[in-house]
Amino acid sequence: MIRLKERFTQLTLRNRLILTFACFIVIPFIIIGGTLSWLYVESNRHMILDAAVESNKQIVRNIDTSLNPILRLSMYPVQDKAILQMMHKDYTASPYPLYERSQDYDTAGGIIKNSILLYSDLIDSVVIYQSKNRMVIGRSNDDYMNHAYLETEFQQEPYVRKIIENKGLFVPIGVHPEKLMSYDNTPVVSIGRAIVDPYSKENLGFILLNISVDKLKTLWSDIRFTTHTGFYLIDEDRRIIYSKNKREIGEWAADVIGNDFVHMDGEQKGLLENNNEYFIASTSHISNWMAVTIIPKNELFAFVNTIVRTIAISLLVLLGLSMLSSIYIATGITKPLLNLQRKMKLVSQGNLDVTIDIQKGEVGKISVTIDNMLKEIRRLIQQIYQDEQEKRNLEALALQSQIKPHFIYNTLNVIKWMAKIQGASGIEEALTAFTSVIKFTAKTESDYVTISDEVVFIKSYTKILEFRYFNKFEVSFNIDPAVMDYKTLKFLLQPLIENAVFHGFDEIPYKGELTVSIFEDSGSLNMIVADNGRGFNAERRKDEPSKTGDQLNEIGVKNIRKRIKLHFGEDYGLWITSEEGSGTVAKIVVPVINNNHEGETK
């Protein structure tokens, strides 16, 4: 079971769907179709067999019903005084034996014709035989009688002896040739009864009522369950009374029907089945005759088998259509998924120019979402590429201010030592500050510096400006010690200080004051450069400082804003407020970056 489950899980989604559909279609089809077909076959089998058995029994009942009046008629000679007197006569003792025999013959013949034959259409001929004179005293047929047979063989017939031995009981006589009153020995069956004196119990003779085999056919309709259904009527000695093949009449039933007939002796074994045929037998309780119907199996269930085949073919067609439908449905479900999988594989390999283009169904909705996502990814990649390109351009612009710092730094060190030797302390101090500035600009290994390094750089830079402008302004620093280890971008404050000195303190009649403040507020790092210079209004506002030939002045306010936006996003930046004659305040807000990892906020 576990192995089957593993194999099932290893199948593709399409094959799993087809297999699942097949299980839900095939199994019910087999169970329901097989059960219905079996029930249909069994019900029809029993119904047809029951109908055949009932038809066979009905034939026997018809025979018994028709024989009952004949049995009663066989009692007529005992009940009729005239005939009973005739049976006692000894015609050899009569003075006129021929005349008396003729008179009695006519009387008996009239009674047979007018009182016996009228009560049954089955009776073909009637004979009343007197044992004392060994003569026929009455018969229904005056046309012909075989006297030689009567005198020599008639009394020796087995059925005649059987009638006499039964002493007045009726005797059904199976098929035998009618030799007494027939030219061509017509096969007949008979009912015989000995005529016994009711008082002395003397056996006076017998009456024989013959029934033509052809007339027996009127007792049943020629019902054929199949084309080759066979019907046989068999007498008490198991000879064939009736068959469609007249040559089989009088033959032993076992020789004609076969060994299977041996097993059909009595109603308790009324249904026998072999590989090819059904044998149905019903036995008469009156005559002990047996009606046997033989039905070929292949013909009996031919119609049923046709129906079953039709049902089976219909089920197979429906099953095939269902399987095709399941394959179509499974393919319709999995094909878009496989297409989506192939496209996503291309995406995973780095091809972002893929278009899914699946329009229908839930997968179509997913494909539209993925297409939009890929478009957004392509846009973001392009945006990142442009931002990085712009960042590199800005960094290159910032690096242009370094004007070969290593060469300048080495040269200034030589001049500083020369000033020290000559005792020019002011020159030495200015060169020391300038050297510190150049040293700071030479740090190109990272875009980020600590606040402490930035402060040292700004102090050195403002000291150089103080020497240049002959103490025209004063600088004060308000730095929170807690932020000294934080990091920020290089060269954020220098352009603002430069603008304050070059533009704010230009041509003012008083001493300028410049304040640099750095502190943390609400999770952000605030850097403020404030001056009491001349300020400016909106019409005169300038984002870039005036150019004085010094390349450091090319780094302007616009450059600061772009760098902050590229590195930290839209929530951070530079804000400048100023009024003409009231000074200027420049405020930079950037995220707090700890001292361990660049770009990580505190």
C-alpha positions as CSV (number, residue, x, y, z in Angstrom):
1,M,0.0,0.0,0.0
2,I,2.8,2.4,0.9
3,R,4.6,1.5,-2.4
4,L,1.4,2.2,-4.3
5,K,1.1,5.5,-2.5
6,E,4.7,6.4,-3.4
7,R,4.2,5.5,-7.0
8,F,1.0,7.6,-7.1
9,T,2.8,10.6,-5.6
10,Q,5.6,10.3,-8.2
11,L,3.1,10.6,-11.1
12,T,2.6,13.9,-12.9
13,L,-0.5,15.9,-11.9
14,R,-2.1,15.1,-15.3
15,N,-1.6,11.4,-14.8
16,R,-2.8,11.6,-11.2
17,L,-6.0,13.4,-12.3
18,I,-6.6,10.9,-15.1
19,L,-6.0,7.9,-12.8
20,T,-8.3,9.5,-10.2
21,F,-11.0,10.2,-12.8
22,A,-10.6,6.6,-14.1
23,C,-11.0,5.1,-10.6
24,F,-14.2,7.2,-10.0
25,I,-15.5,6.2,-13.4
26,V,-14.3,2.7,-14.1
27,I,-15.0,1.2,-10.7
28,P,-18.6,2.4,-10.5
29,F,-19.1,1.4,-14.1
30,I,-17.9,-2.1,-13.5
31,I,-19.8,-2.5,-10.2
32,I,-23.0,-1.0,-11.4
33,G,-22.9,-2.3,-14.9
34,G,-21.8,-5.7,-13.9
35,T,-24.4,-5.9,-11.1
36,L,-27.2,-4.7,-13.3
37,S,-26.2,-7.0,-16.1
38,W,-26.0,-10.0,-13.7
39,L,-29.3,-9.1,-12.2
40,Y,-30.9,-8.7,-15.6
41,V,-29.5,-12.0,-16.9
42,E,-30.4,-13.9,-13.7
43,S,-33.9,-12.4,-13.6
44,N,-34.6,-13.2,-17.3
45,R,-33.0,-16.6,-17.0
46,H,-35.3,-17.5,-14.1
47,M,-38.2,-15.9,-15.8
48,I,-37.7,-17.7,-19.1
49,L,-37.0,-21.0,-17.4
50,D,-40.0,-20.6,-15.1
51,A,-42.1,-19.9,-18.1
52,A,-40.8,-23.0,-19.9
53,V,-41.4,-25.2,-16.8
54,E,-44.9,-23.8,-16.4
55,S,-45.6,-24.3,-20.0
56,N,-44.5,-27.9,-19.8
57,K,-46.6,-28.5,-16.7
58,Q,-49.6,-26.9,-18.4
59,I,-49.3,-29.5,-21.2
60,V,-49.4,-32.3,-18.7
61,R,-52.4,-30.7,-16.9
62,N,-54.1,-30.4,-20.3
63,I,-53.5,-34.1,-21.0
64,D,-54.8,-35.1,-17.6
65,T,-57.8,-32.9,-17.9
66,S,-58.6,-34.4,-21.3
67,L,-58.0,-38.0,-20.1
68,N,-60.3,-37.7,-17.1
69,P,-63.5,-37.8,-19.2
70,I,-62.1,-40.7,-21.2
71,L,-61.4,-42.6,-17.9
72,R,-65.0,-42.0,-16.9
73,L,-66.2,-43.1,-20.3
74,S,-64.2,-46.4,-19.9
75,M,-66.7,-47.2,-17.1
76,Y,-69.7,-47.0,-19.4
77,P,-69.9,-50.7,-20.3
78,V,-70.2,-51.6,-16.7
79,Q,-72.9,-49.0,-16.1
80,D,-74.9,-49.8,-19.2
81,K,-77.2,-52.8,-18.7
82,A,-77.4,-53.7,-22.4
83,I,-73.7,-53.9,-22.9
84,L,-73.3,-55.7,-19.6
85,Q,-75.8,-58.3,-20.7
86,M,-74.0,-58.7,-24.0
87,M,-70.8,-59.3,-22.1
88,H,-72.4,-62.3,-20.3
89,K,-73.9,-64.0,-23.5
90,D,-72.6,-67.2,-25.0
91,Y,-73.5,-66.8,-28.6
92,T,-72.6,-70.4,-29.5
93,A,-75.5,-71.6,-27.3
94,S,-78.0,-69.3,-29.1
95,P,-80.3,-70.8,-31.7
96,Y,-79.5,-68.0,-34.0
97,P,-76.0,-66.9,-33.1
98,L,-75.2,-64.9,-36.2
99,Y,-78.4,-63.0,-36.0
100,E,-78.1,-62.3,-32.3
101,R,-74.5,-61.3,-32.7
102,S,-75.5,-58.9,-35.5
103,Q,-78.2,-57.4,-33.4
104,D,-76.0,-56.9,-30.4
105,Y,-73.2,-55.6,-32.6
106,D,-75.5,-52.9,-34.0
107,T,-76.8,-52.1,-30.5
108,A,-73.2,-51.8,-29.0
109,G,-72.0,-49.8,-32.0
110,G,-74.9,-47.3,-31.6
111,I,-74.1,-46.9,-27.9
112,I,-70.4,-46.3,-28.7
113,K,-71.2,-43.7,-31.4
114,N,-74.1,-42.0,-29.6
115,S,-73.0,-42.2,-25.9
116,I,-69.2,-42.4,-25.9
117,L,-67.7,-40.7,-28.9
118,L,-69.9,-37.6,-28.4
119,Y,-68.3,-36.8,-25.0
120,S,-64.7,-36.5,-26.2
121,D,-63.1,-35.3,-29.5
122,L,-59.8,-37.0,-28.7
123,I,-61.2,-40.5,-29.0
124,D,-60.3,-41.9,-32.4
125,S,-61.8,-45.3,-32.1
126,V,-63.5,-47.6,-29.5
127,V,-63.5,-51.4,-29.2
128,I,-65.5,-53.6,-26.8
129,Y,-64.1,-57.0,-26.6
130,Q,-65.9,-60.1,-25.1
131,S,-63.6,-62.7,-23.6
132,K,-66.1,-65.6,-23.5
133,N,-66.6,-65.7,-27.2
134,R,-63.2,-64.0,-28.1
135,M,-65.0,-61.5,-30.2
136,V,-65.6,-57.8,-30.7
137,I,-69.2,-57.0,-29.8
138,G,-68.9,-53.3,-30.6
139,R,-66.6,-50.8,-32.3
140,S,-66.8,-47.3,-33.5
141,N,-65.3,-48.0,-37.0
142,D,-67.2,-50.2,-39.4
143,D,-64.9,-49.7,-42.3
144,Y,-62.2,-52.1,-41.6
145,M,-61.1,-54.7,-39.0
146,N,-58.2,-57.2,-39.3
147,H,-59.9,-60.5,-38.3
148,A,-56.8,-62.5,-38.7
149,Y,-55.0,-60.3,-36.2
150,L,-58.0,-60.4,-33.9
151,E,-58.0,-64.2,-33.8
152,T,-54.3,-64.8,-33.6
153,E,-52.4,-61.9,-32.0
154,F,-54.8,-59.5,-30.4
155,Q,-55.2,-61.3,-27.1
156,Q,-51.5,-61.8,-26.8
157,E,-50.7,-58.1,-27.0
158,P,-48.9,-57.0,-23.8
159,Y,-51.3,-54.1,-23.2
160,V,-54.3,-56.5,-23.6
161,R,-52.9,-58.7,-20.9
162,K,-52.2,-55.7,-18.8
163,I,-55.8,-54.5,-19.0
164,I,-57.2,-57.9,-18.0
165,E,-54.7,-58.3,-15.1
166,N,-55.8,-54.9,-13.6
167,K,-59.3,-56.3,-13.1
168,G,-61.4,-53.3,-13.8
169,L,-58.9,-50.5,-13.1
170,F,-58.1,-48.1,-16.0
171,V,-54.9,-48.8,-17.8
172,P,-53.2,-46.0,-19.8
173,I,-51.5,-47.6,-22.8
174,G,-48.6,-45.9,-24.4
175,V,-47.8,-45.6,-28.0
176,H,-48.5,-48.7,-30.1
177,P,-49.6,-49.3,-33.6
178,E,-53.3,-49.7,-34.2
179,K,-53.4,-53.1,-36.1
180,L,-57.0,-54.0,-35.4
181,M,-58.9,-51.2,-37.2
182,S,-56.2,-49.5,-39.3
183,Y,-54.7,-50.3,-42.7
184,D,-51.4,-48.6,-42.0
185,N,-50.8,-49.4,-38.3
186,T,-51.4,-45.8,-37.2
187,P,-49.7,-45.1,-33.9
188,V,-52.1,-44.4,-31.1
189,V,-52.3,-44.3,-27.3
190,S,-55.1,-45.9,-25.5
191,I,-57.1,-46.1,-22.3
192,G,-58.2,-49.6,-21.5
193,R,-60.4,-51.0,-18.7
194,A,-61.5,-54.6,-18.0
195,I,-65.3,-55.1,-17.8
196,V,-65.8,-57.0,-14.6
197,D,-69.2,-58.2,-13.3
198,P,-69.9,-56.1,-10.3
199,Y,-71.4,-59.0,-8.4
200,S,-69.4,-62.1,-9.4
201,K,-66.2,-60.2,-10.2
202,E,-66.0,-62.2,-13.3
203,N,-63.7,-60.8,-16.0
204,L,-66.1,-60.4,-19.0
205,G,-63.8,-58.6,-21.4
206,F,-62.5,-55.1,-21.8
207,I,-63.1,-51.7,-23.5
208,L,-60.3,-50.1,-25.4
209,L,-60.4,-46.4,-26.3
210,N,-57.8,-45.3,-28.8
211,I,-56.5,-41.8,-29.2
212,S,-54.7,-40.8,-32.3
213,V,-51.2,-39.2,-31.7
214,D,-52.2,-36.5,-34.1
215,K,-55.2,-35.5,-32.0
216,L,-52.9,-35.2,-28.9
217,K,-51.3,-32.2,-30.5
218,T,-54.6,-30.3,-29.9
219,L,-53.9,-30.4,-26.1
220,W,-51.0,-28.0,-26.3
221,S,-50.0,-25.0,-28.5
222,D,-46.9,-25.2,-30.5
223,I,-44.9,-22.9,-28.3
224,R,-41.3,-22.6,-29.3
225,F,-39.1,-20.7,-26.9
226,T,-36.3,-20.9,-29.5
227,T,-36.0,-22.0,-33.1
228,H,-34.6,-25.4,-32.2
229,T,-36.7,-26.1,-29.1
230,G,-37.6,-29.8,-29.0
231,F,-40.8,-31.2,-27.4
232,Y,-41.4,-34.9,-26.6
233,L,-44.4,-36.7,-25.1
234,I,-43.2,-40.0,-23.6
235,D,-45.4,-42.9,-22.4
236,E,-45.2,-44.9,-19.2
237,D,-42.7,-47.4,-20.9
238,R,-40.5,-44.4,-21.9
239,R,-41.2,-44.7,-25.5
240,I,-41.9,-41.5,-27.5
241,I,-45.6,-40.8,-28.1
242,Y,-45.0,-37.5,-29.9
243,S,-42.1,-35.8,-31.6
244,K,-41.9,-33.3,-34.4
245,N,-39.9,-35.9,-36.2
246,K,-42.6,-38.6,-36.9
247,R,-39.9,-41.3,-37.4
248,E,-39.0,-41.0,-33.7
249,I,-42.5,-41.9,-32.6
250,G,-42.4,-45.3,-30.8
251,E,-38.6,-45.2,-30.3
252,W,-37.1,-45.5,-26.9
253,A,-36.7,-42.0,-25.4
254,A,-33.2,-42.7,-24.1
255,D,-32.1,-43.6,-27.6
256,V,-33.4,-40.4,-29.1
257,I,-32.8,-37.8,-26.3
258,G,-29.7,-39.4,-24.9
259,N,-28.3,-40.3,-21.5
260,D,-29.5,-37.1,-19.9
261,F,-33.1,-38.5,-20.1
262,V,-32.2,-41.2,-17.6
263,H,-31.8,-38.5,-14.9
264,M,-35.3,-37.0,-15.7
265,D,-37.6,-39.6,-14.1
266,G,-40.2,-37.8,-12.1
267,E,-41.2,-34.2,-11.5
268,Q,-38.8,-33.8,-8.6
269,K,-36.2,-33.7,-11.2
270,G,-38.1,-31.5,-13.6
271,L,-35.2,-29.3,-14.6
272,L,-31.8,-30.6,-15.8
273,E,-29.0,-28.6,-17.2
274,N,-25.9,-29.6,-19.1
275,N,-23.3,-27.6,-21.0
276,N,-25.5,-26.9,-24.0
277,E,-29.2,-27.5,-23.1
278,Y,-31.9,-27.3,-20.5
279,F,-34.1,-30.4,-20.0
280,I,-37.6,-29.7,-18.6
281,A,-39.7,-32.7,-17.7
282,S,-43.3,-32.9,-16.2
283,T,-45.0,-36.2,-15.5
284,S,-48.7,-36.9,-15.5
285,H,-50.2,-38.3,-12.3
286,I,-52.9,-40.1,-14.3
287,S,-51.1,-41.7,-17.1
288,N,-47.5,-41.5,-15.9
289,W,-46.7,-40.0,-19.3
290,M,-44.0,-37.4,-19.4
291,A,-43.7,-34.1,-21.3
292,V,-40.1,-33.2,-22.1
293,T,-39.0,-29.9,-23.4
294,I,-35.4,-29.4,-24.6
295,I,-34.2,-25.8,-25.0
296,P,-30.7,-24.9,-26.4
297,K,-29.0,-22.5,-24.0
298,N,-27.5,-20.4,-26.7
299,E,-30.9,-19.8,-28.3
300,L,-32.8,-19.4,-25.0
301,F,-30.7,-16.5,-23.9
302,A,-29.9,-15.2,-27.3
303,F,-32.1,-12.2,-26.9
304,V,-30.9,-11.7,-23.3
305,N,-27.3,-12.0,-24.5
306,T,-28.0,-9.5,-27.2
307,I,-29.4,-7.1,-24.6
308,V,-26.4,-7.7,-22.3
309,R,-24.0,-7.2,-25.2
310,T,-25.8,-4.0,-26.1
311,I,-25.6,-2.8,-22.5
312,A,-21.9,-3.8,-22.4
313,I,-21.1,-2.0,-25.6
314,S,-23.0,1.1,-24.4
315,L,-21.2,1.0,-21.1
316,L,-17.9,0.6,-22.9
317,V,-18.7,3.5,-25.2
318,L,-19.8,5.6,-22.3
319,L,-16.7,4.5,-20.4
320,G,-14.5,5.5,-23.4
321,L,-16.2,8.9,-23.7
322,S,-15.9,9.4,-19.9
323,M,-12.2,8.5,-20.1
324,L,-11.7,10.9,-23.1
325,S,-13.6,13.6,-21.1
326,S,-11.4,12.9,-18.1
327,I,-8.3,13.2,-20.2
328,Y,-9.6,16.4,-21.8
329,I,-10.4,17.9,-18.4
330,A,-7.1,16.8,-16.9
331,T,-5.2,18.1,-19.8
332,G,-7.2,21.4,-19.7
333,I,-6.2,21.7,-16.0
334,T,-2.6,20.7,-16.3
335,K,-1.6,22.2,-19.6
336,P,-1.8,25.8,-18.4
337,L,0.0,24.7,-15.2
338,L,2.8,23.0,-17.3
339,N,3.0,26.1,-19.5
340,L,3.2,28.2,-16.3
341,Q,5.9,25.9,-14.9
342,R,8.0,26.2,-18.1
343,K,7.7,29.9,-18.1
344,M,8.6,30.1,-14.4
345,K,11.6,27.9,-15.0
346,L,12.8,30.4,-17.6
347,V,12.3,33.1,-15.0
348,S,14.3,31.1,-12.4
349,Q,17.1,30.9,-15.0
350,G,17.2,34.7,-15.2
351,N,15.0,35.4,-18.1
352,L,12.7,38.2,-16.9
353,D,11.4,39.0,-20.3
354,V,8.9,36.1,-20.2
355,T,5.2,36.7,-21.0
356,I,2.9,34.0,-19.5
357,D,-0.1,34.8,-21.7
358,I,-2.7,32.4,-20.2
359,Q,-6.1,34.1,-20.5
360,K,-8.6,31.6,-19.0
361,G,-9.5,30.2,-15.6
362,E,-7.8,30.5,-12.3
363,V,-4.4,29.8,-13.8
364,G,-5.1,32.7,-16.2
365,K,-5.6,35.0,-13.1
366,I,-2.4,33.7,-11.6
367,S,-0.6,34.3,-14.9
368,V,-1.9,37.9,-15.1
369,T,-0.6,38.4,-11.5
370,I,2.8,36.9,-12.4
371,D,3.0,39.0,-15.5
372,N,2.3,42.1,-13.5
373,M,4.9,41.0,-10.9
374,L,7.5,40.4,-13.7
375,K,6.8,43.8,-15.1
376,E,7.2,45.4,-11.7
377,I,10.5,43.4,-11.1
378,R,11.8,44.6,-14.5
379,R,10.8,48.2,-13.6
380,L,12.5,47.9,-10.2
381,I,15.6,46.4,-11.7
382,Q,15.8,49.2,-14.2
383,Q,15.1,51.7,-11.4
384,I,17.8,50.2,-9.3
385,Y,20.2,50.2,-12.2
386,Q,19.5,53.9,-12.9
387,D,19.8,54.7,-9.2
388,E,23.1,52.9,-8.9
389,Q,24.3,54.7,-12.1
390,E,23.3,58.0,-10.7
391,K,24.9,57.1,-7.3
392,R,28.1,56.3,-9.1
393,N,28.0,59.6,-11.0
394,L,27.4,61.5,-7.8
395,E,30.2,59.7,-6.0
396,A,32.5,60.4,-8.9
397,L,31.5,64.1,-8.6
398,A,32.2,64.0,-4.9
399,L,35.6,62.4,-5.6
400,Q,36.5,65.1,-8.0
401,S,36.8,67.4,-5.0
402,Q,39.8,65.4,-3.7
403,I,42.2,67.0,-6.3
404,K,44.9,64.5,-6.0
405,P,44.9,64.4,-2.2
406,H,47.9,62.2,-1.7
407,F,50.2,64.5,-3.7
408,I,48.8,67.6,-2.0
409,Y,49.0,66.0,1.4
410,N,52.7,65.1,1.0
411,T,53.5,68.6,-0.4
412,L,51.8,70.3,2.5
413,N,53.7,68.2,5.0
414,V,57.0,69.5,3.5
415,I,55.7,73.1,3.7
416,K,54.5,72.7,7.3
417,W,58.0,71.4,8.4
418,M,59.6,74.4,6.6
419,A,57.2,76.8,8.4
420,K,58.0,75.2,11.7
421,I,61.7,75.5,11.2
422,Q,61.3,79.2,10.2
423,G,59.1,79.8,13.3
424,A,55.9,80.7,11.3
425,S,53.4,79.2,13.7
426,G,50.3,80.6,12.0
427,I,51.3,79.1,8.7
428,E,52.1,75.8,10.5
429,E,48.6,75.8,12.1
430,A,46.8,76.5,8.9
431,L,48.8,73.8,7.1
432,T,48.0,71.3,9.8
433,A,44.3,72.0,9.4
434,F,44.5,71.8,5.7
435,T,46.5,68.5,5.9
436,S,43.7,67.1,8.1
437,V,41.1,68.0,5.5
438,I,43.1,66.5,2.7
439,K,43.7,63.3,4.8
440,F,39.9,63.0,5.3
441,T,39.2,63.3,1.6
442,A,41.7,60.6,0.9
443,K,39.6,58.0,2.6
444,T,38.0,56.4,-0.4
445,E,37.5,52.9,0.9
446,S,33.9,53.6,2.0
447,D,31.0,56.1,1.5
448,Y,30.4,56.1,5.2
449,V,32.4,57.8,8.0
450,T,31.8,58.1,11.7
451,I,30.3,61.3,13.2
452,S,33.5,61.8,15.1
453,D,35.6,61.7,11.8
454,E,33.1,64.0,10.1
455,V,33.3,66.5,13.1
456,V,37.2,66.5,12.9
457,F,37.0,67.2,9.2
458,I,34.5,70.0,9.7
459,K,36.6,71.6,12.4
460,S,39.7,71.5,10.3
461,Y,37.8,72.9,7.3
462,T,36.3,75.8,9.3
463,K,39.7,76.6,10.8
464,I,41.0,77.0,7.2
465,L,38.1,79.3,6.5
466,E,38.8,81.3,9.6
467,F,42.4,81.9,8.4
468,R,41.1,82.8,5.0
469,Y,38.5,85.4,6.2
470,F,40.6,86.8,9.1
471,N,38.2,85.8,11.9
472,K,35.2,87.2,10.2
473,F,33.0,84.6,11.8
474,E,33.0,82.3,14.8
475,V,32.1,78.6,14.8
476,S,30.5,76.7,17.7
477,F,29.9,72.9,17.8
478,N,27.0,71.3,19.7
479,I,27.6,67.6,19.3
480,D,25.8,65.0,21.4
481,P,28.6,62.6,22.6
482,A,26.2,59.6,22.2
483,V,26.2,60.0,18.4
484,M,29.9,60.2,17.9
485,D,30.1,56.5,16.9
486,Y,27.2,56.6,14.5
487,K,27.9,56.7,10.8
488,T,26.8,58.9,8.0
489,L,27.7,59.8,4.4
490,K,30.8,61.7,3.8
491,F,30.7,65.4,2.7
492,L,27.1,66.1,3.9
493,L,28.0,69.1,6.1
494,Q,30.9,70.6,4.2
495,P,28.8,72.1,1.3
496,L,26.4,73.6,3.8
497,I,29.2,75.3,5.8
498,E,30.8,76.5,2.6
499,N,27.5,78.1,1.5
500,A,27.0,79.7,4.9
501,V,30.5,81.3,4.8
502,F,30.7,82.2,1.2
503,H,27.2,83.4,0.7
504,G,25.7,84.0,4.2
505,F,28.7,86.0,5.6
506,D,29.5,87.8,2.4
507,E,29.4,91.6,2.9
508,I,27.7,91.6,6.3
509,P,28.7,94.5,8.6
510,Y,28.9,92.3,11.7
511,K,30.7,89.2,12.8
512,G,29.2,86.0,11.6
513,E,28.2,83.1,13.9
514,L,28.0,79.6,12.6
515,T,26.6,76.7,14.8
516,V,26.9,73.0,13.9
517,S,24.6,70.7,15.9
518,I,24.4,66.9,15.7
519,F,21.9,64.9,17.8
520,E,19.5,62.0,17.7
521,D,15.7,62.6,17.7
522,S,12.9,60.2,17.3
523,G,15.1,57.5,16.0
524,S,16.8,59.7,13.3
525,L,20.1,61.5,13.2
526,N,19.7,65.3,12.9
527,M,22.5,67.5,11.6
528,I,21.8,71.3,11.7
529,V,24.0,74.1,10.3
530,A,22.7,77.5,11.3
531,D,24.2,80.9,10.6
532,N,23.3,84.6,11.3
533,G,24.2,85.7,7.8
534,R,22.2,87.7,5.4
535,G,19.9,84.9,4.4
536,F,17.9,84.9,1.1
537,N,14.4,84.9,-0.2
538,A,12.7,82.5,-2.6
539,E,13.7,84.6,-5.7
540,R,17.4,84.7,-4.8
541,R,17.6,81.1,-3.4
542,K,20.5,79.1,-4.9
543,D,21.1,75.4,-4.6
544,E,24.7,75.6,-5.7
545,P,27.4,77.9,-4.2
546,S,29.1,80.3,-6.3
547,K,32.2,79.2,-8.0
548,T,35.4,80.7,-6.8
549,G,37.9,78.5,-8.5
550,D,38.0,76.0,-5.6
551,Q,36.7,72.6,-6.8
552,L,35.2,71.8,-3.4
553,N,32.6,74.4,-4.1
554,E,31.1,72.2,-6.9
555,I,29.5,69.9,-4.3
556,G,26.2,71.6,-3.8
557,V,22.9,71.2,-2.0
558,K,21.4,69.3,-4.9
559,N,24.1,66.7,-4.7
560,I,23.4,66.3,-0.9
561,R,19.7,65.7,-1.5
562,K,20.2,63.2,-4.3
563,R,22.8,61.2,-2.3
564,I,20.5,61.1,0.8
565,K,17.5,60.0,-1.4
566,L,19.5,57.3,-3.2
567,H,21.0,55.9,0.1
568,F,18.1,56.3,2.5
569,G,14.9,56.9,0.6
570,E,12.2,59.6,0.4
571,D,11.7,59.8,4.2
572,Y,15.1,61.5,4.7
573,G,16.7,64.6,3.2
574,L,17.8,68.2,3.5
575,W,15.5,71.1,4.5
576,I,16.7,74.7,4.3
577,T,14.8,77.7,5.9
578,S,16.0,81.2,5.5
579,E,14.8,84.8,5.6
580,E,16.6,87.8,4.1
581,G,18.5,89.5,6.9
582,S,17.8,86.7,9.5
583,G,20.2,84.0,8.6
584,T,19.8,80.5,7.3
585,V,19.1,77.1,8.9
586,A,20.0,73.9,7.0
587,K,18.7,70.6,8.5
588,I,19.8,67.1,7.4
589,V,17.8,64.1,8.7
590,V,19.3,60.6,8.0
591,P,18.7,57.3,9.7
592,V,20.7,56.2,12.7
593,I,23.5,53.8,11.5
594,N,25.4,51.9,14.2
595,N,29.1,51.5,14.3
596,N,29.2,47.8,13.4
597,H,27.5,47.5,10.0
598,E,27.2,50.1,7.3
599,G,23.7,50.7,6.1
600,E,22.1,49.1,9.2
601,T,19.9,51.3,11.3
602,K,20.2,51.3,15.1
